[in-house]
Amino acid sequence: MESTMTTQLDTAFPVHTRLTSTAPEGVIPQPRSAEVDLLAPASVPITRGVPAPRTPVAPSRSVDEVDALWEEYKATPSARAREGLILHYAPLVSAVAGRVGMRLPSTVEQADLVSYGMFGLIDAIEKYQTDRSVKFESYASSRIRGAIIDELRAMDWVPRSVRTKARSVDRAYAELEAKLHRTPTEDEVAQHLAMPVEDLRAIYSQLSTVNVAALDELLGGGDDRPGGVSLGDTLGDERTLDPASSIEAAETKFLLARAIECLGERERIVVVLYYYEGMTLAEIGRVLGVTESRISQMHTAAMVRLRTRLVEAERA
């Protein structure tokens, strides 16, 4: 009976007529499109006059679809199948790049590691053999990691032998510090590495050029915060005077000038001629008409009085 009533209802009232409901009395009816109602999913509400936003979602491939892509690519290598496999396994590259980037400095961009790993993924897809009992994810992970490391090594200007020596020296220091509970000496490190001390010092010379830092890199996180301090801002400029030293020297000259003014006239002449004119004690003695030994006594007495004045000024 229900089926008969439904057929009669469809005959009497077409679909586009029944989808427009009758509004209550006093309310202006809002027309609705039958096509919109029929095509819109039940979980997405329809807003009057404004289309509902839709978030594009990448279609996930099933196991059968991936197997079909592998069969198609291995039978007749086509660009469509190759592209489909690359898009399907692209998240694997991000995962491997994230694990590798955890042990790298902050200057290495994660996007660069992903781009390096994509070459490894493409190479793994081209060389993978489906008849082997090896999961593609396991095979591709090693290829992706190898591609990232190879690219990083190609960009590194330090030879691999120097990097190996640096790791061996660091390991030796760590083992000896754990054993001796103190910082080991050069002789102990050389003996631990079974090499002469001269060879260890030569390694130190090679390692001195390994660590290179960017002067414009911000300290404390490396993000572009306003007012951040870079490494270059912390380096001293030897061409400029130290403000503290300049103030200290000016204060010392002022105190010394005041102390010299407190000396006697002949003592002031001895100090000026000896330190400012560069005359010897004998020459000063001839100028003042006294012996060199007397000038020496006057110089010693002047130095004692000046030192006393400066110490009292410092304590005050």
Disulfide bonds with the S-S distance in Angstrom:
none
